[in-house]
């Protein structure tokens, strides 16, 4: 995890450098739009959190179960 200055909870804008691999994920999630990709990933995280996923848990252990 990157270390830096603490974030304020009142933050409205993120101004961070994005690594090429991370940018590729945002673009894929948003079908070419990084803002849509960011919102999509937030929605996915929100869903996983409601299912019990917490920071520090290994994402490789998440399993999708289909009926």
LINTAZI-V319498 format. One line per field, one symbol per residue. ss: DSSP state (2 for helix, 1 for strand, 0 for the rest). phi: phi as a letter, one per 30 degrees, with the letter a starting at -180 (. if undefined). burial: I if it has 16 or more other ideal C-beta (glycine too) atoms within 10 Angstrom, else O. A space follows every 10 residues. Layout:
ss: ???
phi: ???
burial: ???
//
This chain:
ss: 0000000000 0000000002 2222222220 0002222222 2222222222 0000000022 2000000
phi: .dcadddcdc dcbcbbdcde dddddddddc hjcddddddd dddddedddd djdbejdddd ddbcccc
burial: OOOOOOOOOO OOOOOOOOOO OOOOOIOOII OOOOOOIOOI OOOOOOOOOO OOIOOOOOOO OOOOOOO
//
